[in-house]
Amino acid sequence: MSGADEELLRRSFRIAGHQTSLSMERAFWDEFRRMAQADGRSMTDLIAEIDNRRTAGLSRAVRVYILNRLQARAHEQGETS
C-alpha cells in the first residue's frame, strides 16, 4: 500500500437527518466509492444502510462491510475459476 493509500480522510454525510463524519484511509474510500457505483447507489445511501445494521462505530462498520464484500467477490471468483 502506498503512502497516499494510507492517508486518513474524513468525509461528512447527512444520514437520518443528522450530520455525521467518517474517517477512513483513502484506499477504503476508493473501494467504497467503486462498490456504491457498481450498485447504482450513492455512498450516502449505502452508509445509511450500514448505519441501520451496525453494532459498532460507523467507520469500523463501513470498513468491515468493504472487507466482507471483497471476500465474497474473491470467493465467487475462486469458485468460478
matplotlib code that plots the C-alpha trace (Angstrom):
import matplotlib.pyplot as plt

x = [0.0, 1.4, 1.6, -1.3, -3.5, -2.8, -3.7, -6.7, -9.5, -12.6, -15.9, -19.1, -22.6, -26.2, -27.8, -31.2, -31.5, -28.2, -24.7, -22.0, -18.5, -16.3, -12.6, -11.0, -7.9, -8.0, -7.8, -11.1, -12.8, -11.8, -13.1, -16.3, -17.0, -16.5, -18.9, -21.6, -21.2, -21.4, -24.7, -26.0, -26.3, -24.8, -22.3, -24.7, -27.4, -25.0, -23.7, -27.3, -28.0, -24.8, -25.7, -29.1, -27.4, -24.3, -23.4, -20.1, -18.7, -19.7, -16.2, -15.5, -18.8, -18.1, -14.6, -15.9, -18.7, -16.0, -13.9, -16.9, -17.8, -14.2, -14.0, -17.4, -16.1, -12.8, -14.8, -17.1, -14.2, -12.4, -15.5, -15.9, -12.2]
y = [0.0, 3.4, 6.3, 8.0, 4.9, 5.1, 8.7, 9.1, 11.1, 12.5, 12.7, 14.2, 12.9, 13.6, 10.4, 10.0, 13.8, 14.3, 15.2, 12.6, 12.1, 9.1, 8.7, 6.0, 5.5, 6.6, 3.0, 2.2, 5.3, 4.5, 0.9, 2.0, 4.5, 1.7, -0.5, 2.2, 2.9, -0.8, -1.0, 2.1, 3.9, 6.9, 6.5, 8.2, 5.6, 2.8, 4.3, 4.8, 1.1, 0.1, 2.6, 0.9, -2.5, -1.7, -2.7, -0.8, 2.5, 3.6, 3.9, 0.4, -0.9, 0.5, -1.0, -4.4, -4.1, -3.4, -6.4, -8.7, -7.6, -8.1, -11.5, -12.6, -11.4, -13.4, -16.5, -16.2, -15.8, -18.8, -21.0, -20.0, -20.2]
z = [0.0, -0.9, 1.4, -0.4, 0.1, 3.8, 4.2, 6.6, 5.1, 6.8, 4.8, 6.0, 5.3, 6.3, 7.4, 9.1, 9.4, 11.2, 10.0, 10.6, 9.5, 8.8, 8.8, 6.7, 4.7, 1.0, -0.2, 1.7, 0.4, -3.2, -2.9, -1.1, -3.9, -6.5, -4.6, -4.4, -8.1, -9.0, -7.0, -8.7, -5.3, -3.7, -0.9, 1.4, 0.7, 1.3, 4.5, 5.8, 5.2, 7.1, 9.8, 10.3, 10.8, 12.7, 16.3, 16.5, 15.4, 11.9, 10.4, 11.6, 10.3, 6.9, 6.8, 7.8, 5.1, 2.5, 3.7, 3.6, 0.0, -1.2, 0.5, -1.1, -4.5, -4.1, -3.0, -6.0, -8.4, -6.8, -7.4, -11.0, -12.0]

ax = plt.figure().add_subplot(projection="3d")
ax.plot(x, y, z, "-o")
ax.set_aspect("equal")
plt.show()
